[in-house]
């Protein structure tokens, strides 16, 4: 399982132009930088991403206030990146958007498996209590 946060990444393109951007930077278990997203991070959200983190309306649907709270949280993470050491992009590989999505899917799958195991353990404990 990897960890990530927002960091400033400094890259140099083929024309020699130095670019700075706030990217998602991924780490290994020892907190060494392993890769970063190929495009800088955008502050954006959608109702699918908000479902687990929102207060929601009477039907449990995300509200505009939930979206604003999510955007505020993302911007706070980006501002925190300004206080951290810069990551030189030339030393590590950029993670393509497709690879980033695959990694997100793998993390979601790991989370689902973890929740399933917790549920199975809970049920096993309940069955023991009834014996």
Secondary structure, 3 states (H helix, E strand, C coil): CCEEEEEEEEEECCCCCEEEEEEEEEECCCCCEEEEECCCCCCCCCHHHHCCCCCCCCCCCCCHHHHHHHHHHHHHHHHHHCCCCCEEHHHCEEECHHHHHHHHHHHHHHHHHHHHHHHHHHHHHHHHHCC
